[in-house]
Amino acid sequence: MSNDSYFTEGLLTGDKNVLQEIYDRFFLKVKKFVLQNKGDSTDAEDIFHNALIQLYVRLKKRELIIKSSFEAYLFTTCKNLWRRELNKKRVTKPEVIELEDKHTENAMALLEQEQWELYIEKFQLLSENCRKILTLLFNGTSYEEIVDTFSYASKVVARQRVFKCKAKLTKLIQEDIKFSRIKKL
């Protein structure tokens, strides 16, 4: 049994030893991320537990396919939940009463995770050149640096290439049956 299967089966069955091992092996990385991003230890624990609950629900509802590793999947889920929490804190004012309950929050987090998985799946279908260009762009690289990296003639050429790569990615995502299902939610 692979490590991923070991962890998913243990999570699904509620095996206390496996759950402890998940906590021991992966929590510190999540805690470090949360602490570096305006959170505290309690926030990290909440995010980690919510991510495990989310994974459990997904395993119960349908077959969960982890394409990287259990650790990467869990960490990505935690990062997405924490970013969502930060966005909520930034927008929410103290006098505003939250209308969302925990079920709605978990449903939204699950939806965001499905959107992220679809994006990653389709991103991998792009040419290597497009993946590199978009990765640079999404990481804040300037068009000047993209021109230098790929030896393009000008920023106009780089912008056109970025546009074509984004258009291809958008088309791949929108043509997938999962997109129409997610979009309806």
Order of alpha helices (4+ residues) and beta strands (2+ residues): alpha-alpha-alpha-alpha-alpha-alpha-alpha-alpha-alpha
